[in-house]
Amino acid sequence: ILYCHAKWWMGIPTLLCLSPAPFVYEALPKIYRASTTILVTPQTFSTRVGETMVTATVEERVANLAVQILSNTFLQAVVEDVNLVGPGADEAARQSAANLLKSKVELEHDPLQLSWFRVVALDEDPTRAAKIANRLAELFIEQNSLWRTEQASAATQTVDNWLDQKRQELAVEERRLAAYRKQHLFELPEHMNANLQ
C-alpha cells in the first residue's frame, strides 16, 4: 500500500508538470538557426614575393573580414537584399533593421588554425535565416576574392619590377664586359694563338 501511494505522489506532480508542456511549446516563438561554413586557404604565391609587400596573415585577414561582415555596409546590404525593410524605407528604418540583424548574426571560426569560418543567422523564418547566412557568406567571399586579386596584382607588379631591375643590371654588366674586351682585345685567352704566331 505504501508503494502504491508513493507511485501516485511521484506520478501526479510529474503529470502536472508535463501537461502544460505542449501549450508552452506552441506559445514560445520558434527561432531557426542557419549557418554557412567557408574554408579559408592560405596564400599560394612565394613568401619571398610577399615579404616585399605589406601583407596580412590569414588570421589577421579573417579577423578583419569578420569585422567587415558585422559592419553597417554589409548588414544594410543584407537588409535590402532579404527585404527586411520595405522599398521606400528611410535611413532610420534601415539602420534599425541593420542593428536588429546584427543581434541575430553570430560568427564562429576554427580557434586553432582558422582554417574555416562560419556565418550563423538566427530568425523566426527558416527560409529568411538561410538567405541571411548565405548572403553574408557571399559578401565575405566577394571581399576575400577582391583582396586576393589585389594581392596577386601587387605580387605580379613586384615580380615585374624585379625583372626590369635585373635586366638593367645585366645590361650594365654586358656593357662593362664589352668595354673590357675592347680594351684588352689581344690579351684574352682566345687570342693567345694569334699572339704567339
VOTIVEX-243905 format. One record per residue (C-alpha): residue in one letter; x, y, z. Coordinates in steps of 0.25 Angstrom, whole numbers, plus 5000, padded with zeros to 4 digits. Example, Ala and Ser with C-alpha at 12.3 -4.5 7.8 and 13.67 -1.06 7.14 Angstrom:
a504949825031 s505549965029 
# end
This chain:
i500050005000 l501150105003 y501850064990 c500550094983 h500350234989 a501850264987 k501550244972 w500450334972 w501150444979 m502250434969 g501350424957 i500350534960 p501450644961 t502150594948 l500850594941 l500450734945 c501850784941 l501750714927 s500350744924 p500550894920 a501850864912 p501150854898 f500450984901 v501751054905 y502450994893 e501351054884 a501351184891 l502851204890 p503451274878 k504251174869 i505651224865 y506351154854 r507851154852 a508451154838 s509951144836 t510951154825 t512351094826 i513451154818 l514851094817 v516051184817 t517251154809 p518651224811 q519351294800 t520051214789 f521051304784 s522451314789 t522651364802 r523951444797 v523051524788 g522051544799 e523151604808 t523351714799 m521951764801 v521051804812 t520251674814 a519451614825 t519351474830 v518151384828 e517851404843 e517851554842 r517051554829 v515951464835 a515851554847 n515751684838 l514751614829 a513951574842 v513851724846 q513451754832 i512351654832 l511751724844 s511951864839 n510751954835 t511151934820 f510951784820 l509751784829 q509051894821 a509351814808 v508751694814 v507551774820 e507151814806 d507451684799 v506651604808 n505551704809 l505551734824 v505051874821 g504051924811 p504551984797 g504252124802 a504952114816 d505752234821 e507152234826 a506652214841 a505852094838 r506952034830 q507952054842 s506952004852 a506751874843 a508251864842 n508451874857 l507351764859 l508051674849 k509451694856 s508851634868 k508351514860 v509751484854 e510851404860 l512251384855 e513051254858 h514351214854 d515451104856 p516151144869 l517451074865 q517751094851 l516651184846 s516451084834 w514951104834 f514051224837 r512551204839 v511451314838 v510151274846 a508851344845 l507651334855 d506251364850 e504751334853 d504651294838 p505551174834 t505651224819 r506051364823 a507051314833 a507751234821 k507651354812 i508351444822 a509451344825 n509651314810 r509751464806 l510651494818 a511551384813 e511451434799 l511951574803 f513051504811 i513551434799 e513451554789 q514251634799 n515251524800 s515351504785 l515551654783 w516651654794 r517351534787 t517251594773 e517951724779 q518951644786 a519251554773 s519351684765 a520351744775 a521151614774 t521151624759 q521651764759 t522751734769 v523251624760 d523151714748 n523951814756 w525051714760 l525151664745 d525351804740 q526351834751 k527151704747 r527051734732 q527651874735 e528751814744 l529051714733 a529151814722 v530151894731 e530951774733 e530951744718 r531451884714 r532551874725 l532951734719 a532951794705 a533751914709 y534751814716 r534851724704 k535051844695 q536151904704 h536951764705 l536551714692 f537951644689 e538151594704 l536951504704 p537151354704 e536451334691 h537551424684 m538651344691 n539051264678 a539051394669 n539951464679 l540951344679 q540951334664 
# end
